[in-house]
Structure formats: structure tokens, C-alpha cells
Amino acid sequence: MATVLGSVRAFFTETAFTIEPENAGDVVARERLLDRAMGEGRFRKSSEKLRCGRVPAEGLALVARDPDGHVIGTVRLWNVEAGVDASGNSVPALLLGPLAVDPEHEGKGIGSALMRAAVTEAAGRGHGAVLLVGDAPYYERFGFFAQKACHLVMPGPFERHRFLALELKEGWLNGAVGIVVASGRRLGRGKERHAA
């Protein structure tokens, strides 16, 4: 695993945490955290259509743990095709989300640390771009901008100004146009909610 995941430690106020790859034992804690942080409405989002029935991209499901080992944050990235290029070839990319921090631990830098670790790991694994739907003022600090995704569309309702992209390789999304579609490994039946 890349060095950034080996033992990323961040110290903010009185909270220490580590960022590690998610493991199968984290599934229940991750789902409970997502329910608390995002509510059941998270399953109706257009991004969920791309995640449903898929496994996260290799090595790109991360959790933040408190000193007792409890999951207090999560981020996952998914393989997608970001439309096609001028030659009609699909453009591989990643879709980030959900990013969530336990409400009891918000404001301690955990979300930012998860974002930095995810972007660093994705770049280290050779990916060209990351897409997401989220609040531009938050994600712009990590290099995400709507302009890079302006010729792409999500498979369902989305707010254009919240559809953002970060190129990990300069020019990766130049000329990319069309609908974003899932391209990652599929899960077995009945396991959609429980993938690590």
C-alpha cells in the first residue's frame, strides 16, 4: 500500500486519528456512520446509481479511526467512464463518494485528511481524474472545479455547479464529453450495501 496509507496520523485539538484501508470488519460501522452523517436519502442520489452493485476501486476505500480503532470517517472511490474522447474512446476516471465524518468528530480535520489521502493514493495508483458531486467551496481547496466536468453529465438529476472534477494527470479530461457510467467490478447479488 502506498506510504500515505501506511500510517497517516493527524493531530487536531485533542483528537488523534489514523487513515487506513477499509477492511471487511468495517462494513457495519461504515454503514452506520453514513446513515448518521447523510441519512437514508443518500440512496436516492445520482452518484449512488454509479456505485450500486459495484466494488470500490482497488485500494481506494479508506477509513479514519480514532485511537480506540473505531471508524469515525470514510471515503471511497469508484471506477467510472467519464464519457468519451474525440476518438470515441471511453475516458477512465474515478467517482469520489461518499465522504463522511461522524457528526461527533466534525471540524477536526478528518474530512480534509481523508480527501488528501484519497487523492494522493489515486494519483499514486496511476488514475487520471476524479469526479464528484459536492459543495464547490469545500472541494475547491483540493483542486476540484466544475469547469473540468462541464461537458459531462451524471445518470440522473444533479446540480451542474456541484459536479466537480480534479485532473490527476494534466489534460486527462480534455475533450471528454457524455454521460458518466459505472465501469468497476461488480458485486455478487445481495451484497451491494456491504462491499469493503
N, C-alpha and C positions, 0 to 999 in steps of 0.2 A: 504494500500500500504506500502511497506517496507520503513523503515526510510530513506534509501538513496534517495528515490524519493520525500519524503515529501517536503524538501526544500534544495536540494543540491545547494549551492552557491559557485561560484568560482570567484576569483578576480585576473585577469591578466592584467597588464598595466592599461589602463583606462577602460577596458571592464568588466562589471559585467553581469552575466547570471545565469539563473536557469535551472535546468533539471527537467522536469515533464513528466508524462504520456501524450502521444499524445491523442487529442480528435478529434471528428468528424469535428470541426471547423478548424482544422489544415490541412486538406487534400489538399486544393488548394495551400496553402503556401508551404507545404512539396513537392508537385509535381513540383512546380516552382523552388524551391531550388535544387531538384535533377536534373532537366533539366539544370540549370545553372552550377552546380558543376560537373555533369557527362555526360551531353549531351544525345542526343537521342540514342546513341549506347548502353546505359545501358540496353535496352530491348532485345538485342541480346546475352547477357551473359548467360552462362550455369546456373548460380545461379538464374537468372530470371525464368528459366524453373521450378524451385522448388517453387518459390514464386507465380507465375502466378495463379490466381484463388483461392488463399488461404488467410486466415486471419492470421496476426502475432500471435505468441504465446501469451497466456494470460498475460497481464501486461508488455509485452516486446516490446512495441512501444514507444520510448521516443523522446522528442524534447528538444532542448536548446532554451531558449527565452532570448532576450535582455531585458533591463529594461522597454521598452515600450510594451513588450508582443509579439514582432514579432518572428517568427520561424527563427532561424539562424543556426540550426543544427538538424540532425535527425539520429537515428539508430533504426533498427527493427530486431527482431529475429524471426525465423520461425521454427515450429516443422518439423523435418525430421526423417527418419530412416537411421542410419549410418551403412548400410549393416546388416550383421547377425553375431552372435557369433558362437562359436564352436558347440553349440547345435542346430543351425539353427534358433534361436530366433532373431527377429529384435532388433536392438540396438537404443533406442530413443536418440535423440540429438537435438541440435538447430543449425540453419544456421544463421549466423550474416550477415546483409547487407540489403540494402546499408548503410554505414556510410558516411555521408556527412556534410560539413560545408559550409555555404555561403561564396563564394570566398572573399567577403569584410571583413570577420571575421576570415580568416585563420591565423594560427600562434599565436593564443591567448589561446591555451589550451582547446578549446571547444571539439575537436575530442577526445582528451585523457579523458576529463571528461565524455563524453558520453560513451566511452568504459568502463571506470571504473564503471559507474553507471549500464550499461547493464550487465556486468559480475557479479557484486555484486547482482543485482536483480535476475538474472538467478540462481545463486547459492542459494540465499535465497528461491527461489521457488522450490528447490529440483532437478533441472536439473543436468544431469551427465556430459555433454560435449557440447562444442560449436565449430562448424566448420566455416570456412570462406575461401574465395579466395581473397588474397590481398598481399600487399608488406610485405614480411617477416621482413625486418629491422624495419618497423614501428610496426607490431603486435607482434613481439617477446618480446617487453618490457611489454606486457600484459600477457605473458606466452604462446603464440601461437607458435607451431612449426610444421614443415612439417612431422617430424618423426611420430607423433601421428596419422597422416592421411595417412600413406604410403600404407596401404592395402585397402584404399577406393578410389572410383572414382566418379567423377561428371557425370551427364547425358548429356554429350556434351563436346565440346572442352574445355580444361582447361590446364593451365601450372602447372605441378606437383609441382614445387618448390614454387608456390604461394598458394597451397592448404594446409591450416594450421588447427590445432586443439588445443584446450585447454581442458584438463580434469578438471571438477569442482569436480568430485569425483575420487580419485586416482584409476587407473586401469580400468576406465569405458570403454575405447576403446580397452583394451587388447583383442586380438583375433578377433576384428571386421574386417570383410572383405566384399567387394562387392560394389555395386552402392548405392549412396545416393538417396533416394526417398522422396518426399513430404509426410507428414502424418498429417498435420494440418487441421483445419476446413476449409471447402470450402466456398467461397463467392457465393452470388446469381449471376445470369447471368448479364453481363454488368457492374459489379461493380469492376472488377479486379484492376483498377488503383486508385480506391478511398477508399480502405479499411483503416480504422483507426487502 
